[in-house]
């Protein structure tokens, strides 16, 4: 619930309550406070980030609350005028969703220039009209009757804060947003010690939680921190210091303690300046379940597109739904083993990537298959996406020249007389024009039959039909399921934990159909395909352009997948070979890009709604930077467009 300005919440553990009951001394911990400023919910308090040092005595006539809003305004102008004030307020409001005029209840002017400064009377009068009760000013400001001299114990960036008039302590301001799409499993805050703690705050709402985001004004990107201020959500299979990992399973969440280290993949983003705001929903243990039907332990996040009741894709369901829903969330990290980034990217119409295998360390991450797992990022625009990919991944060469070949398998594209087909065809033509080339029509099955290794079957599906299934089901069973079962049994008198139908069926299938021996055979077939793709297929490297060509194929075609449909019980992992398996088995990058959206008549809303159409860009292994540079340039050329949040990618 949201409390009024100045109210506080205290969290007291069960052990503390017991101590009180036995008349022992109890320790109380200030976990922060909830505020409502002009009808908007905020979190503040807890650990102070600085302290205002002043000789002024703030009396009860000035402030009626223990903690009040304050805005720090930094300026290098020698005279702080009314015009400058209005421009500052306008800029703060336009660039930050945390700041609002309610934070002008008190103002601290910090001068960043040389020499002395002055705040003229007109700026003071304007601030008074906006509700300012006190104006603090750093020492360079000339003494004025309307200014209160003050200093900060620790320098702070501009922006909205809360401060205590009694102690002078200053606290960061976090705006609370409702997770109405159920995209998050747990909201989090920095604990100030290199780790995180669960957010001790919630707003009202059915089956929702609050997520706290800091002011964007606090952060300025630099060469060392290019991602400074980007709000980051993380799929709940990545271990993060101070937080428990659920992996979509309640028993797993309860069994294991909060993590004592953050995995290197997420730590690298944090080191680059990204602000982690919470863990996000995942298909259990990063498998591939149908929404509602197979989601037993946790509820499936809601895809905002169309009528709001379409599947979000998986297994990175929460990150995909969150980026498609929330403008206050900038990027979200998921994983892709068999399509877990690309599927939500396609269903929500986002920029989403499966990188070359090994792009970033996956230590301290729940595994599905060590040989296939990758870490990707979702974004709503190519520029942000490109910036994150360049900052995150290591050991890739930043090619600026692009391939002159486009590989196009006609059978994977819908007919051009359909809405999706016409849209995709128009897109390919524009990419052809941009690269000054024409597509090369290819057939993977025919190419395999003509150029395959002599000892392999003529049909590519005969080689790869069960490869992915055995690699994932067997590896996860022995690396995750077995130790989890053992640990759970030790604590629960030999019992087994509940497992959702999807992963349980996959593990059972893997063990019943060959186990470790089948896994070894699958690894052999994966290697055969990878070597073939790099030499006789369409993933050849090139010294000048990194990749001989770009492999284009549709990822989503505007199809619906209602989440209220009944499905047969899962019995096996996904079988067969398709375009989406190329990158999985060859270890190559595959990047989903929004193209447009097509109309459908919803059985839910009984109205015309729209679903995304997306294209996948593939290239040779290690060509991630080349691909994302190309896609960013396509956006600059207007061929690719950023998408909006909500029911439509491109609302009129």
N, C-alpha and C positions, 0 to 999 in steps of 0.2 A: 504494500500500500504506500501511497505517497503522503508524507506528512508535511505540515506547514513549515514555513520558513523558520529556521532556528531549532526545530525539533530534532531529536537524535534517536538513533537506534543503538542498543547495546546488545552484543551477543555474548551470552554466558554459557560455557560448556556444562555438560552434565556433571563432570567432576567438580566444577566450581559450585554448582547447586548443592552437591553432596556435602562439600565443606561448609557451606552456610548452614545446612541442616544440623551439622555437628558442632556448630558454634566456632568453627575455625575461621581464620582470616581468609577472605576471598579476594582474588584478583579480578578486576574488571578490565576489559580491553575495549578501547574506543575503535570500533570498526568503521567509523565514518557516519555520515548523516545524510538523510534524504531531505531535499528542499523542493519547494514549488515556487518558481519565479515567473510571474505573469502567466500562470497556468501550465508551465512546462516543468517537467520533473528533472531534478539533478541529483547527483551524488557528490559529496565533498567531505571535508574533514578527514579524520584518521591521522595520517602522517603529514606533518607540515613540510612544505618545500622551501619556505623562507620565513622571515620574521620582520615585521615593520618596526623599526626603531624610531621613536618620536617622543618628544616631551609632552605632547598633547594628551589631554584627558578627555576621552570620548564618553560623554555622559548619556544618561538614559533618554534625554530629550532628543539626542541625535539618532541613536539606534535602540530599538526596543528588543532586538534579538541578540543571542550570544554570538552568532556567526552571520555575517552579512556579505552580499555580493560586492565585488570590487573589480574595476577594470584597470589594467596597467597599460598606459599609452606611452610608447617610446617615440621620440622624435628628435631629429637633429636640427630642426628649425630654430633660429634664434628667438623668434617671437611666436608663441602659440596663440593663434588667432581663432576667431569664431569660424572662419572659412576652413581653416586647417582641421578644426575639431569636427565640423560636419563631414568633411571628406574622410577623416579617419573613421568616424562612426559608419559611414556608408561603405567604406572598404571592408571594415570588420564584418559588417552584416552580410555583405555579398560573398565573402570568402569563407565564412565560418558559420556552421549551424549550431554551435554552442553559444556563441555570443548573442546577446540581445540587449535592448536598452535597459532592462531591469538590472543589468550589471553596472550601470552608471550610478547606482545608489551611492557609491564612493568611487573616487578616481585617484590613481597614483600617476603623476606625470614624471617620466624618467627622461632626462636630457642626454642624448648620445653625441652631441656636438662638442665643439671646443669653446672654451670661455664661458660666458654667462648667458642665461636665457631669461625670457620673460613670458608670463601668461597674461594676456591683456584682459581687461574687465569684460569685454564682450563674450569671450569664451566662458568666463565664470558665470555670467548671466544665463547663457544658453544651457550650461550644465545644471544650473539651479532649476530651470524650466523642465529639464529632463528628469528631475528628482534627485540630483546629487546633494547629499547632506554634508559631505566633506571632500575637499580636494587636497590631496597630499602632493608634495613636490620634492624632487631630489635637490641636493645642495646647490647645483649650478643655477637654479631659479632664483631670481631676485626676490627678496622678502616682500610679500604683499599681504594685505589684511585678509584676503580671501584664500590664501594658500597656507597649508600646514606643513612646515618643514619635516622631512622624514628621510630615512634610509632603509635599504633592505640588507638583512644579514647575508643573504645569498642572492646574487643577481638572478632575475627572472625574465623570460621572454614576454612580449606583449600578449594581451588577451584577457579573458575573463577568469576570475578566481573567486574564492571566498576567503574572508579573513575574520579573525576574532578581535573586536575592539578592546577586549579586556587584556588579552595576552599579546596581540600583534601578530600571531601566527597566521601564515598564509597557506591556503590549500588549493590544489588544482580543482578546476570545475569539470565535471563529467556530465554530459547530457545522457539521460536514460531513454532508450528507445525500446519499444515493445517488440519482441520477437514473434510477431503474429503469424509468421509462416512456419514456425516450429523448426527453424533452420539450425539453431544452436542447441547443444547439449549442456553447455555450462559457460556462462559469462565469466570473465576474469579481469583482474587488475594486477599491475606490477606490485610485487611486495617490497620493492625498493632494495632487494638483496640479490638481484640477478634471477629471481624466479617470479612466480605468480601465485595469486590466491583467488579463490572463488569470489565473485562479486557478492557482497552481503547486502543486496538490495533487490527489490522487486516492485514492479508496477502491476496494477490490476489488469486482468485479462484472462479469458478462458484458455487454459492449457498453455499459457505463454510465460515467458520470463523477460527480464529486462537485460539489456546490454548497455554498458557504459562506454561512451566515447569521449576522448579529451578534445580540447579545442584545437582546431587546425592552425590557429595563430601561434601556437607554441613552437612550431617546427619550420625549419628552413632547410631544404635539401642542399647538400654540399657534395663535393667530389668523394669525400669519405663516407657520407651517408646519403646516397642518392635517393633512398626510399623514405627519407625522413617525413614522418607524419602520415604515411599511408596506413590506413586502418586495415588490419589483417585478421581474418578468421581462419581457423585451422581445423581440418578434418580430425575427428577424434580417434585417430589411430597413431598420431604422433605424440610421443612422450614429451611433456613439458614440465619443467621443474616446479614443484609445489602443487601440481594438479594431478588428479587421478585420470587414468585413461579408461574409457568404457569400451571402445571398439564396437559400440552398439549392443553390448551385452551387460545386463545388470549384475550378474554374478561376477564377471571379470572386474567391473568397476568396484564392487564391494570387497573383493578378495584382496586386491593389491593396494598397497599404500600409495600416497601421493609420490610422484616421481622425484628423484633427487638430482636429476640433470635434464636439460633440454637437448633434444637430438640436434645434431649438427645442421640438418637441413633448415629447421626453424630458427636455430640460433643464428645462422648466417643472415637470414632476413632481418632478424632483430638487430644484429650488429650493423646492418646496412640502414637502419633507421625505422623499419616498419614497426607499427604499434599493434601488438597482439591483444585482441579484445575478447577472444573466447574460442572454445572448442565447438565444432559443428558436426551435424549428424552424418552417420555413415551406415550403409548396409552392414549388417553384422559381420565383423572380421573382414571387411572390404570385399565381400562376395557380391553376387548380383541377384537381388531379390525383387519381386514384384511389390509395389506399394500396397499397403493395407493387408493383402493376402499373406505375405510372408514376414511382415514386420510385426513381431509379437512383443519383444522386449521394449522397444522404443517405437514411437510413432513416426511414420515417414514424413519428412518435410514436404511442404506444399509448393509446387511449381506455380509461379504467379501468372504464367502465360495462358492465353485463351480463357476458358471458363474457370480456371483456378483449380480444376480437379483432374488435371492430366499428370501422368507420372513425371517425377523430376529427373529420372535417369539415375544411374548408380554406378559405382558405389559411393561416389563423392556427392551424395544427394544434398546434404546440408550446405556445403560450399556453393554448389551450383544454384540452389534455390535462393540462398542468401544474396548472392551477387545479382541475380535476376530480380530481387525484390527490394533491396535496401540501398538507396542512394548514399546513405551514411557509411556504408561498407565499401572500401575501395578495391580490395583484392582478397582472394581466399585460396588457400592451398588445399589441394586434394592429392589423390594418387591415381595412377593408371597402370593396371596390370593387363586387363583385357579390354579396356574401354571405359574405365571408371572416371576419367576426366572428360573424355570425348562425348560420352553419352549424356551427362548433364549439360555439357556445353551445347550439344545439339538440341536437347529438349527445352532448354531455356534461351537458346539463341545467343550464346556468349562466345567470347574469345577463350579458348581452352586448349591446352597442349599436353600431349604425351611427349616428353623429351627423349633424346637418345638415351638408351640405357646407361646408367652410371653418371648422369649429368651432375648429380649431387648425392652426397652420402645418405643412405637410408638406415644408418645405425639408429637405434632407439625408435623404431617404427614397427607397428604390428605387421608381420609379413603375410602376404598371400603366396608369393613365389619369389624367392630371392633372385632368381635369374631373370625375372620379367618385371619386377616392381619398379615403378618410376614415380617421381614427384612432379606435379604440374601446378599451374596457377590459372585462376579464372579472373577475367576482367571484362569491363563493358566497352573498353576502347583499346585500339591497337597501340597507341602511344604509351599508355600506362603499362600495358602488357609487355611491350618490348623493353621498357625500362627495367621492369622486374626481372625478366628473363636474362638480360645482360648483366644485371647486378648479382643474380643468384647462382647461375651455372658457371662452372669453371672449365678451363682447358679446351674451350672452343675458339676457333679462329673467326674473326668478325669480317667475313667476306662481304664486299660491297657490289661485286658484279653478280648478275643473275644468270641462271641457265637459259639457253635458247631453245630448250625442248620442253614441251608439255605432253605428258603421257596421259591418254584419255581412253579408258575402257568403256566403250559405248554401252555395253550391257548393264553397267551399274547406274546409268542415268535414266530418269523417267522420260517418257515421250515428250517431245517439244510442244505437242498440242495440249499438254496439261499445264496448269498454272505453275507448279513447281518446276516442270521441265523447261518451260519457256524462261523462267527466272534464272535457272542454272545455266542454260545455254547462253543467255545474254551475258551472264557473269564470265563464262569461259571466253567468250569473244572479246570482252574488255581486257581480260588478262592477256590474251593473245596480242592484242594491240599494244598493251603496255610493254610487253617483252619483245615486241616486233618479231613475232614468230607465229607459226600455226601448229595446232595440236597434231600429235602423232597417234593414230588409232592403234591400240594394242589389245592383245588378248593373253592374259597371264596363263590360262590353262594350255593354250596352244604353244606358247613360248616354252613352258615347262616340258611339254611332251616332246618338243623338238630338241631341247638343249639340256635335259635333265642328266644327272649322273647315271651311268649305265646300269647300276645295280638297283635303281629305284623304280617303283611302279610308274606307269605312264600317266595315271591320274594324280594330280597334285593333292586332291582331297583324300586319296587313298593313303598318302604319306602323312598328311597333317590332320586328319579327321579327329583324332583323340589326343593330339600333342598338347594343346593348351589344357585340356581337361585333366590329364595325368600330372602335368607340371604343377598345376595349382592345387589340386585336391590332395596329392600325396605330400608335397612339400609343406603345405599348411598343417596337415594332420600331424606330421612328425615334429615340426618346429614350433607349433603353437598349441594344437589340441592336446597332444599327449602330456606336455608339462603342465598345462592348465588343468587337465583332469586330475593329475597327480597332486598338484597343490591344493585343489579344491577338496579332494577326498581326505587329505590330511587334516583339514580344518573342519570338515563336516561329516565325520564318522563314516567315511567311505562312500558318500553320496556323489552323484554326478551333477554337474550344473546344467541348467536349461540351455539349449542351443536352438536357435531359430531353424525352421525346416530347411532353408536353402543350404547353409554351410554343413548342416548335419547330413543331408543327402549327398552332398559332394564328397565329404570325408568318407562316408560309408561306401560310395561307389568306387572311390580310388583304392580303398583297401580290399574291396571285393573283386577287383578286376586286375590285379597284378601288383599293386603296392609298389615297393621300391624297384623291382625289376621293370615294371611298366614305366616308371619315372625315368630310369636310365635310358630306355629305348626312346622315350619322348625327347630327352635331351639330345640324343643322337640325331633324331629327325629335325629338331630345331636348328642344330648346327648345319645340317645339310642344306636346309632352306636358306639360312642366312648367307652361307657361302655362294649359293646359286644366285640369290637376289643381287649380291654385290658384283657378280661377274657376268652372268647371263640374263639376269632380270633387269629391273628398272631402278636399281639403287646403286648405280656405279658412281664412284667418286670422280671429281674433276679438279685439277690443280688450280684453275682460274676461277671457277664458279662454285667450288665445293662439291656440287652434285651435277651429274650429267643432265638431269632434267627434273621437273616438278611433276609429281604424280598427283593428279586431281581426281577426287571422287566425292559424290554427295554423301554427307553424313546423315542429315535428316531432310525429309521431303515434305514437311508440314503435316505428317501423319499424326493422328490422335492415339493416345494410350490412356484410356480412362482408369482412374485409380479405384473406382467402385465396381470393377468387373471381377467376377470369380474366376480363379485359375485352378487347373489341376495341380495336385501336390508335386513339388519338385522331386525328381528321381535321380538326376545326374547333372554334372557340370555341362556347360554349353559345348556342343560338338560342332565339327565342320570347319571349313576354311572360307574366309571372306576378306574383303578389302581391309576391314578393321583389324584383322590378324596380321597383316604384313608387318607393321611397325612392331607389334608384340614379339614376333618370332625373329625378325631381322635386327631388332634393337635400334630402329631408325626413328627420327622425329615425325610426329603426325600432329598437325595443328588445325583445329576446327575454327572456322571463321563464319560469322553471320552473313547471310546473303539477302534475306528478305523474309516475308511471312505470307502465308496463304490462308484464305478463308475456309471455314467449315461451319456447318450448322450443329450447334452444341445440343446434345441431349440433356445437358444439365441446365443451362440458362435459357434454352429454347430461342437463342439469338445467334446471329452470325458472329463468330469469334475467329481468332487468328492463331496459327501455330508457326514456329520458326522453320525456315529452310536454311541449311548450312552446308558449307563445302569443307572438305579436308584437303590440306596441303601436305604432301609427303615429299621426302628428299633422302639423299644418302645419309648414312650414319655420321653424326657429328656436325651436320649442317643446320643446327638449330638457329644460330645467329643469322645465317643467310636467309632462312625462311621468314623469321620474324621481322627482319629488315625489309624484306619484300612486302610483307603484309602491312607493315607500317607505311611504306611508300604507297601502297595501293589505297590506304586510307587517306593519305595526303592528296592523292589524285581523285578522290571522291568515288572510287570503285568499291571500296569497303567503307562502311559507316559505323560509328559508335552506336550502341543501342541504349534504350531507356529501360528503366525498371517498370514493373507492372504487367498488365495483361497484354500489352503490345510492345514490340521492340521499337517500332517507329510510329508512335501515335501522331495523328495529324493535328 
